[in-house]
Amino acid sequence: MEFDDVIRRVGEFGRIQLRTAIFSGLVTMSTAMQMMVTVFMQQLPARRCTIPDLANDTFEIQGTWHQYLINQTIPVDENGEYEGCLWRSGNDSGNGSVLPCKVWVYDTSVFPRTFPTEFGLFCDSSLLINMVNVVYLAGVALGATVGGLAADYIGRKWVSFIACLIHGVGGLGAAFSPNYGTYVAFRFVVGSCQGILNSSVVVLIMEFVSPRRRLVSVCTLAMSWGIGMVLTTPVAYLIRDWRYLQLAVALPPFLYLGFWRVIPESPRWLLSRGRYAEAEDIVKWAARVNKKAIPEVDQLFNEHSLQIIPSLSPLKIFHAPRLMARTAVIICCWITVAISWYGLTLNQGSLDGDIFINAFVLSVIDIIAKASMFIINIFGRRKTFCAGMMISALSMLTTIPVHFFADRESPSTSTTFTALYTIGKMGVSGNFNLLFMWNGEFYPTGLRSFGLGLGCTFGRVAAIVSPVVMDRLGDHPVLGNTVPLILFGCMALFCALSGLYLPETAHKHLPETLEDAQNFGVKRRKNGINQNSNENTPSTFEMVS
């Protein structure tokens, strides 16, 4: 029997699939929390140099005598604020030499201890803070690549649970790191596991549900990611010390290992490896759990149970000019969405206002944006994507007049900037998951995985440089902190317009051959009447009522 027919008899989304969905959702929540927690752990508080020879110096002013010593020792910048990296040596006249310092006191009113304050990552060393994020995102990119290969060779279940275990171990290692290098190494491990898990658990759940329930599975994991980001804020509010905070988000993955005995290996993967008996045992077990009956036959599966997908060389794309152009456009979209989303997410701690309120609002907006996955079959992929990118572009580019014409000292200006920042992030957030679906749908069957993997790879590489973009371009002498938003806004505007060139795939039969892909979505004339080259039949990811 064909595998999809068996799945419909076993249950398209029964108890066994629900268990897998819960495990996948919890794991996705943990990976989101491990990424989001850096916003709080790596916060750089206000600081100044320690006054030499003053025991128990604090950032808070202890009295008029303390204020006098600070004024004599610490120079002020052009904004009238105390310098955070320099101190003045010499006599009480205030004319001594200005020197860099190596010991600081910092504001502990919000966070008693953060990663930068413990390891002294101030002034010339502040770039090392963002390098942690760069290394982390490099781990995500590597893990996504290696994880896919490992899952194909070892199995979806084994890879998911091993990565879940190492994800927790890496988090514990980061919490107890004695120095900067050790912390960075463990964060790389955590990032690698995130890359592995984000791909392996998606495949694990999608391979054991019917085609019409796959959209539900994707939306479940997307919402789980958003919920994980939202939950990080109250956890960080309650746990202000960075080591205990890292420890708190590192422990849950160990609990998820308890799902091992109640979650099956992907029977579709077992069939692809020729392990028909094991696949049959799992399907029969799932039928009992789901309280469904399956046919009594001597052999449920054989070499014909899975549809054989004809292989195509990626070089064949060069024989399809229209598909090549669409590939270039979708790669630009991946780069824009990835660099914008990670840049805006990891840099939200620099926004004015309460860091907890800002983080919570931005995370809730992320969930609202991901809810757009439920409407893409109504409005279509192209309209939803282009509308989201246009909203993002307009909001981020609007920061230019706000910067030049609004009163920078007014609280309303800060609120307006944060609101535009939030709306800009909402536009790209909704399109992140949409790209995972849309990207592969206009490729031929034999190149669908390659096309999706190519776009994802460019996106992950772009994400690696996002912390550097925010750090290096975030303090322009004329444009201030709007330069990254202007860059992201221009990229989003380009994607909103170029995205109109991509074909609509909702309610369409997906291309199977290279010729189908070349002509996909192109109207042709037949007997004087415009006709679309694709029949109006549901795509693989459609949710049929």
C-alpha positions as CSV (number, residue, x, y, z in Angstrom):
1,M,0.0,0.0,0.0
2,E,1.1,3.6,-0.5
3,F,2.2,5.3,2.7
4,D,-0.2,8.2,2.5
5,D,-3.1,5.8,2.2
6,V,-1.9,4.0,5.3
7,I,-1.6,7.3,7.2
8,R,-5.2,8.2,6.4
9,R,-6.3,4.9,7.8
10,V,-4.1,5.2,10.9
11,G,-5.2,8.7,11.6
12,E,-4.2,11.9,9.9
13,F,-3.5,13.7,13.3
14,G,-4.3,11.3,16.1
15,R,-2.8,10.8,19.6
16,I,0.5,9.5,18.3
17,Q,1.0,12.6,16.1
18,L,-0.2,14.8,18.9
19,R,2.6,13.5,21.1
20,T,5.1,14.2,18.5
21,A,3.7,17.7,17.9
22,I,3.9,18.4,21.7
23,F,7.5,17.2,21.8
24,S,8.4,19.2,18.7
25,G,6.7,22.3,20.1
26,L,8.4,22.1,23.4
27,V,11.8,21.7,21.8
28,T,11.1,24.6,19.5
29,M,10.1,26.8,22.5
30,S,13.4,25.9,24.2
31,T,15.5,26.9,21.2
32,A,13.6,30.2,21.0
33,M,14.3,30.9,24.6
34,Q,18.0,30.1,24.3
35,M,18.2,32.6,21.5
36,M,16.0,35.3,23.1
37,V,17.8,35.1,26.4
38,T,20.9,36.8,25.0
39,V,18.9,40.0,24.8
40,F,18.9,40.1,28.7
41,M,22.1,38.2,29.5
42,Q,24.3,40.4,27.3
43,Q,22.8,43.7,28.3
44,L,25.4,46.5,28.6
45,P,24.4,48.7,31.5
46,A,25.5,52.3,32.2
47,R,28.9,52.4,33.7
48,R,31.9,54.6,34.4
49,C,35.5,54.2,35.5
50,T,36.2,53.3,39.1
51,I,37.7,56.2,41.1
52,P,41.3,55.2,42.0
53,D,42.0,54.5,45.7
54,L,38.4,54.7,46.7
55,A,37.2,51.6,48.4
56,N,33.7,50.4,47.8
57,D,33.1,52.8,44.9
58,T,29.6,52.4,43.4
59,F,27.8,53.7,40.3
60,E,25.1,55.2,42.5
61,I,26.1,58.5,44.1
62,Q,26.7,58.1,47.8
63,G,26.6,61.8,48.7
64,T,28.0,65.2,47.9
65,W,31.6,64.1,48.7
66,H,31.2,61.2,46.2
67,Q,29.7,63.5,43.6
68,Y,32.8,65.8,44.0
69,L,35.2,63.0,43.5
70,I,33.4,61.8,40.4
71,N,33.4,65.3,38.9
72,Q,37.1,65.6,39.6
73,T,38.0,62.1,38.2
74,I,35.6,61.3,35.4
75,P,35.4,63.6,32.3
76,V,32.1,64.2,30.5
77,D,31.3,63.7,26.8
78,E,29.6,66.1,24.4
79,N,26.2,65.2,25.7
80,G,27.2,66.0,29.3
81,E,27.2,62.4,30.4
82,Y,30.1,60.8,32.3
83,E,32.6,59.0,30.1
84,G,32.3,55.3,30.4
85,C,35.9,54.5,29.3
86,L,38.1,57.3,30.5
87,W,39.2,58.8,33.8
88,R,41.3,61.9,34.7
89,S,44.5,61.6,36.7
90,G,46.3,64.5,38.4
91,N,45.4,67.2,40.9
92,D,42.1,68.6,42.0
93,S,42.2,71.3,39.3
94,G,40.7,68.8,36.8
95,N,43.6,69.4,34.3
96,G,45.2,66.0,34.6
97,S,45.8,63.5,31.9
98,V,42.8,61.6,30.5
99,L,43.5,57.8,30.5
100,P,41.5,54.7,29.6
101,C,40.5,52.6,32.6
102,K,40.3,48.8,33.1
103,V,38.0,48.7,36.1
104,W,34.4,49.9,36.1
105,V,31.4,50.4,38.3
106,Y,28.1,49.9,36.7
107,D,24.4,50.4,37.2
108,T,23.0,47.3,39.0
109,S,19.4,48.6,39.4
110,V,18.0,46.4,36.6
111,F,20.6,43.6,36.3
112,P,22.9,42.8,39.2
113,R,25.2,40.9,36.9
114,T,25.3,40.4,33.2
115,F,27.7,38.6,30.9
116,P,29.6,41.9,29.8
117,T,29.9,43.2,33.4
118,E,31.4,39.9,34.7
119,F,34.0,39.6,32.0
120,G,34.7,43.3,31.6
121,L,33.5,43.7,28.0
122,F,33.4,47.4,27.9
123,C,34.9,50.1,25.6
124,D,37.4,48.5,23.2
125,S,36.2,45.0,24.2
126,S,32.5,45.7,23.5
127,L,32.8,44.2,20.1
128,L,33.3,40.9,21.7
129,I,29.7,41.0,22.9
130,N,28.3,40.9,19.4
131,M,30.9,38.3,18.4
132,V,29.1,35.9,20.8
133,N,26.0,36.3,18.7
134,V,28.0,36.0,15.5
135,V,29.4,32.7,16.7
136,Y,26.0,31.5,17.9
137,L,24.4,32.2,14.5
138,A,27.3,30.5,12.8
139,G,26.5,27.5,14.9
140,V,22.8,27.7,13.8
141,A,23.9,27.7,10.1
142,L,26.3,24.8,10.6
143,G,23.8,22.8,12.6
144,A,21.0,23.2,10.0
145,T,23.3,21.8,7.3
146,V,24.9,19.0,9.3
147,G,21.6,18.2,11.1
148,G,19.8,17.5,7.8
149,L,22.4,15.1,6.6
150,A,22.5,13.4,10.0
151,A,18.8,13.0,10.1
152,D,18.8,11.4,6.7
153,Y,21.5,8.9,7.7
154,I,20.8,8.2,11.4
155,G,17.1,8.9,11.7
156,R,14.8,11.8,12.6
157,K,14.1,10.6,16.2
158,W,17.7,9.8,17.1
159,V,19.0,13.1,15.8
160,S,16.2,15.1,17.5
161,F,16.8,13.5,20.9
162,I,20.6,13.6,20.8
163,A,20.5,17.3,19.8
164,C,18.0,18.0,22.6
165,L,20.4,16.4,25.1
166,I,23.4,18.3,23.8
167,H,21.3,21.5,23.7
168,G,20.7,21.2,27.4
169,V,24.4,20.3,28.1
170,G,25.6,23.3,26.1
171,G,23.3,25.6,28.0
172,L,24.6,24.3,31.3
173,G,28.2,24.7,30.1
174,A,27.4,28.3,29.2
175,A,25.9,29.0,32.6
176,F,29.0,27.8,34.4
177,S,31.6,29.1,32.0
178,P,34.7,30.5,33.9
179,N,35.8,32.7,31.0
180,Y,34.8,34.4,27.8
181,G,36.3,31.7,25.5
182,T,34.5,28.9,27.2
183,Y,31.2,30.7,27.1
184,V,31.5,31.4,23.4
185,A,32.3,27.7,22.7
186,F,29.3,26.5,24.6
187,R,27.0,29.1,22.9
188,F,28.3,27.7,19.6
189,V,27.2,24.3,20.7
190,V,23.8,25.6,21.7
191,G,23.4,27.4,18.4
192,S,24.4,24.3,16.4
193,C,21.8,22.2,18.3
194,Q,19.2,24.9,17.5
195,G,20.0,24.6,13.8
196,I,19.7,20.8,14.1
197,L,16.5,20.8,16.0
198,N,14.7,23.4,14.0
199,S,15.0,21.2,11.0
200,S,14.8,17.7,12.5
201,V,11.6,18.1,14.6
202,V,9.8,19.7,11.6
203,V,10.5,16.7,9.5
204,L,9.7,14.3,12.4
205,I,6.2,15.6,12.7
206,M,5.4,16.4,9.1
207,E,6.4,12.9,7.9
208,F,3.8,11.2,10.0
209,V,0.8,13.3,9.2
210,S,-1.3,13.5,6.0
211,P,-0.6,16.2,3.4
212,R,-3.6,18.2,4.4
213,R,-2.5,18.4,8.0
214,R,1.1,19.5,7.3
215,L,0.1,23.2,7.4
216,V,-1.3,22.7,10.8
217,S,2.0,21.1,11.9
218,V,4.1,24.0,10.5
219,C,1.8,26.6,12.2
220,T,2.0,24.7,15.5
221,L,5.8,24.9,15.4
222,A,5.8,28.5,14.3
223,M,3.5,29.5,17.2
224,S,5.7,27.4,19.6
225,W,8.7,29.5,18.6
226,G,6.7,32.7,19.3
227,I,5.5,31.4,22.7
228,G,9.1,30.6,23.6
229,M,10.1,34.2,22.9
230,V,7.2,35.6,24.9
231,L,8.0,33.4,27.9
232,T,11.6,34.5,28.0
233,T,10.7,38.0,29.1
234,P,8.9,37.0,32.4
235,V,11.6,34.5,33.2
236,A,14.3,37.2,32.7
237,Y,12.2,39.6,34.8
238,L,12.2,37.2,37.7
239,I,15.8,36.0,37.3
240,R,18.1,39.0,36.8
241,D,21.5,37.3,37.2
242,W,22.7,36.1,33.8
243,R,24.2,32.8,35.1
244,Y,20.9,31.7,36.8
245,L,19.0,32.9,33.8
246,Q,21.1,30.8,31.4
247,L,20.7,27.9,33.8
248,A,16.9,28.3,33.9
249,V,16.5,28.0,30.1
250,A,19.1,25.2,29.9
251,L,17.2,22.7,32.2
252,P,13.9,22.1,30.3
253,P,15.5,20.1,27.4
254,F,16.5,17.4,29.9
255,L,12.8,16.9,30.8
256,Y,11.8,16.5,27.1
257,L,14.0,13.3,26.9
258,G,11.1,11.6,28.7
259,F,9.2,11.6,25.4
260,W,11.6,9.0,24.0
261,R,9.3,6.0,24.8
262,V,6.1,7.6,23.5
263,I,7.3,9.0,20.2
264,P,8.0,6.8,17.2
265,E,10.7,7.1,14.5
266,S,9.4,8.4,11.2
267,P,8.0,5.4,9.4
268,R,8.5,7.3,6.1
269,W,12.2,7.5,6.8
270,L,12.3,3.8,7.7
271,L,10.7,3.0,4.4
272,S,13.3,5.1,2.6
273,R,16.0,3.0,4.2
274,G,14.3,-0.3,3.2
275,R,13.4,-1.1,6.9
276,Y,9.8,-2.2,6.0
277,A,9.2,-4.4,9.1
278,E,10.1,-1.7,11.5
279,A,7.9,0.8,9.7
280,E,5.0,-1.6,9.8
281,D,5.5,-2.2,13.5
282,I,5.4,1.6,14.2
283,V,2.3,2.0,12.0
284,K,0.5,-0.8,13.8
285,W,1.4,0.7,17.2
286,A,0.2,4.1,16.0
287,A,-3.1,2.5,14.9
288,R,-3.6,1.0,18.4
289,V,-2.8,4.4,20.1
290,N,-5.1,6.3,17.7
291,K,-7.8,3.6,18.0
292,K,-7.9,3.0,14.3
293,A,-8.0,-0.2,12.3
294,I,-5.7,-1.0,9.4
295,P,-6.0,-3.8,6.8
296,E,-4.8,-7.2,7.7
297,V,-2.3,-8.1,5.0
298,D,0.9,-10.2,4.9
299,Q,3.1,-7.2,4.2
300,L,1.9,-3.7,4.7
301,F,4.8,-2.0,3.0
302,N,7.2,-2.7,0.1
303,E,9.5,-0.9,-2.2
304,H,6.5,0.7,-4.0
305,S,5.0,2.2,-0.8
306,L,6.8,5.5,-1.3
307,Q,6.6,7.5,-4.4
308,I,10.0,7.5,-6.1
309,I,11.0,11.1,-6.8
310,P,13.1,11.4,-10.0
311,S,16.4,13.1,-9.3
312,L,17.5,16.2,-11.2
313,S,20.9,17.8,-11.3
314,P,20.9,21.4,-9.8
315,L,22.8,22.4,-12.9
316,K,19.5,21.9,-14.8
317,I,18.3,25.2,-13.4
318,F,20.6,26.9,-16.0
319,H,18.4,25.5,-18.7
320,A,15.3,27.3,-17.2
321,P,15.9,31.1,-17.3
322,R,12.7,31.9,-15.6
323,L,13.4,29.6,-12.8
324,M,16.9,31.0,-12.5
325,A,15.5,34.5,-12.1
326,R,13.0,33.3,-9.5
327,T,15.8,31.7,-7.6
328,A,17.7,34.9,-7.5
329,V,14.6,36.8,-6.2
330,I,13.9,34.2,-3.5
331,I,17.5,34.3,-2.4
332,C,17.3,38.0,-2.0
333,C,14.1,37.6,0.0
334,W,15.8,35.0,2.3
335,I,18.7,37.3,2.9
336,T,16.5,40.3,3.7
337,V,14.2,38.5,6.0
338,A,17.0,36.7,7.9
339,I,19.3,39.6,8.4
340,S,16.4,41.9,9.3
341,W,14.7,39.5,11.8
342,Y,17.9,38.5,13.6
343,G,19.3,42.0,13.6
344,L,16.1,43.6,15.0
345,T,15.5,40.7,17.5
346,L,19.0,40.6,19.0
347,N,19.4,44.4,19.1
348,Q,16.1,45.2,20.9
349,G,17.9,45.7,24.2
350,S,19.3,49.0,22.7
351,L,15.8,50.6,22.4
352,D,14.8,53.3,24.8
353,G,12.4,52.5,27.5
354,D,11.9,49.5,29.8
355,I,13.8,46.5,28.3
356,F,11.2,44.0,29.6
357,I,8.2,45.8,28.2
358,N,10.0,46.3,24.8
359,A,10.9,42.6,24.6
360,F,7.5,41.4,25.6
361,V,5.7,43.6,23.1
362,L,8.1,42.6,20.3
363,S,7.6,39.0,21.1
364,V,3.8,39.2,21.1
365,I,4.0,41.0,17.8
366,D,6.1,38.1,16.6
367,I,3.3,35.7,17.5
368,I,0.7,37.9,15.8
369,A,2.8,38.0,12.7
370,K,3.2,34.2,12.6
371,A,-0.6,33.9,12.8
372,S,-0.5,35.1,9.2
373,M,0.3,31.5,8.3
374,F,-3.4,30.7,8.8
375,I,-4.5,33.1,6.1
376,I,-2.0,32.4,3.3
377,N,-4.4,29.9,1.7
378,I,-7.0,32.7,1.6
379,F,-5.0,35.6,0.3
380,G,-2.2,33.6,-1.3
381,R,1.6,33.5,-0.7
382,R,2.5,36.4,-3.0
383,K,0.1,38.9,-1.7
384,T,0.8,38.1,1.9
385,F,4.5,38.2,1.4
386,C,4.6,41.5,-0.5
387,A,2.2,43.2,1.9
388,G,4.3,42.2,4.9
389,M,7.6,43.4,3.2
390,M,6.0,46.7,2.2
391,I,4.7,47.3,5.7
392,S,8.2,46.5,7.1
393,A,9.9,48.8,4.5
394,L,7.6,51.8,5.1
395,S,7.8,51.6,8.8
396,M,11.6,51.3,8.9
397,L,12.2,54.0,6.3
398,T,9.8,56.3,8.2
399,T,12.5,56.5,11.0
400,I,14.4,58.9,8.7
401,P,12.0,61.9,9.1
402,V,11.5,61.0,12.7
403,H,15.2,61.3,13.3
404,F,15.6,64.6,11.5
405,F,12.4,66.5,12.3
406,A,11.1,65.2,15.6
407,D,12.3,66.5,19.0
408,R,14.9,63.9,20.0
409,E,14.5,64.8,23.7
410,S,10.8,64.2,23.7
411,P,9.5,60.9,25.1
412,S,7.0,60.7,22.3
413,T,9.8,60.6,19.8
414,S,11.3,57.6,21.5
415,T,7.9,55.9,21.6
416,T,7.4,56.6,17.9
417,F,10.8,55.1,17.0
418,T,10.1,52.0,19.1
419,A,6.7,51.6,17.4
420,L,8.2,51.8,13.9
421,Y,10.9,49.4,15.0
422,T,8.2,47.0,16.2
423,I,6.1,47.3,13.0
424,G,9.1,46.7,10.9
425,K,9.9,43.5,12.7
426,M,6.3,42.3,12.4
427,G,6.5,42.5,8.7
428,V,9.6,40.3,8.4
429,S,8.5,37.9,11.2
430,G,5.4,36.8,9.4
431,N,7.3,36.1,6.2
432,F,10.0,34.0,7.8
433,N,7.8,30.9,8.0
434,L,6.0,31.7,4.8
435,L,9.3,31.5,2.9
436,F,9.8,27.9,4.1
437,M,6.6,27.0,2.4
438,W,6.6,29.2,-0.7
439,N,10.3,28.7,-1.6
440,G,10.0,25.0,-2.5
441,E,6.6,25.1,-4.1
442,F,7.6,26.6,-7.5
443,Y,10.6,24.2,-8.0
444,P,10.2,20.8,-9.8
445,T,9.8,17.8,-7.6
446,G,13.4,16.6,-8.2
447,L,14.8,20.0,-7.2
448,R,12.4,21.1,-4.5
449,S,14.6,20.2,-1.5
450,F,17.6,21.7,-3.3
451,G,15.8,25.0,-3.9
452,L,14.6,25.3,-0.4
453,G,18.0,24.4,1.0
454,L,19.7,27.0,-1.2
455,G,17.5,29.8,0.0
456,C,17.8,28.7,3.6
457,T,21.6,28.6,3.3
458,F,21.8,32.2,2.0
459,G,19.5,33.3,4.8
460,R,21.5,31.7,7.5
461,V,24.8,33.2,6.2
462,A,23.1,36.6,6.1
463,A,21.9,36.1,9.7
464,I,25.5,35.6,10.9
465,V,26.5,39.2,10.0
466,S,23.3,40.8,11.4
467,P,24.9,41.5,14.9
468,V,27.8,43.2,13.2
469,V,25.6,45.3,11.0
470,M,23.6,46.5,14.0
471,D,26.8,47.2,16.0
472,R,29.0,48.9,13.4
473,L,26.2,50.9,11.7
474,G,24.1,51.7,14.7
475,D,25.9,55.0,15.7
476,H,26.2,57.2,12.6
477,P,27.3,60.8,13.2
478,V,24.4,62.1,11.0
479,L,21.8,59.4,10.8
480,G,22.3,58.1,14.4
481,N,20.9,54.6,15.0
482,T,18.6,54.7,11.9
483,V,21.2,53.4,9.5
484,P,20.5,49.6,10.0
485,L,16.8,50.3,9.7
486,I,17.3,52.3,6.5
487,L,19.3,49.4,5.1
488,F,16.7,46.8,6.1
489,G,13.9,49.1,4.9
490,C,15.5,49.5,1.4
491,M,16.1,45.7,1.2
492,A,12.5,45.0,2.3
493,L,11.2,47.5,-0.3
494,F,13.1,45.7,-3.1
495,C,11.7,42.4,-1.9
496,A,8.2,43.7,-1.8
497,L,8.4,44.8,-5.5
498,S,10.5,41.9,-6.8
499,G,8.3,39.4,-4.9
500,L,5.5,40.3,-7.4
501,Y,7.6,38.4,-10.0
502,L,7.3,35.1,-8.1
503,P,4.4,32.9,-8.9
504,E,1.4,32.3,-6.7
505,T,1.3,28.7,-5.5
506,A,-1.8,28.6,-3.4
507,H,-4.4,26.2,-4.7
508,K,-2.1,25.2,-7.6
509,H,-0.8,21.8,-8.7
510,L,3.0,21.9,-8.0
511,P,5.4,21.5,-10.9
512,E,6.8,18.0,-11.4
513,T,9.2,18.5,-14.3
514,L,11.7,21.2,-15.2
515,E,9.4,22.3,-18.0
516,D,6.5,22.6,-15.6
517,A,8.6,24.8,-13.3
518,Q,9.7,27.0,-16.2
519,N,6.1,27.6,-17.2
520,F,4.6,27.7,-13.7
521,G,2.3,30.6,-13.1
522,V,2.7,31.9,-16.7
523,K,-0.5,32.7,-18.5
524,R,-0.7,31.4,-22.0
525,R,-3.2,31.9,-24.8
526,K,-5.3,29.1,-26.1
527,N,-8.0,29.8,-28.7
528,G,-7.8,33.5,-27.9
529,I,-8.4,33.0,-24.2
530,N,-5.9,33.6,-21.4
531,Q,-5.3,30.5,-19.4
532,N,-3.0,29.8,-16.5
533,S,-0.5,27.0,-17.1
534,N,-1.4,25.3,-13.8
535,E,-4.6,23.6,-12.7
536,N,-6.4,24.8,-9.6
537,T,-5.6,21.9,-7.4
538,P,-4.3,22.0,-3.9
539,S,-0.5,22.2,-3.3
540,T,1.3,19.8,-1.0
541,F,0.9,22.1,2.0
542,E,-2.8,23.0,1.5
543,M,-5.1,22.5,4.4
544,V,-8.3,21.0,2.9
545,S,-11.5,21.3,4.8
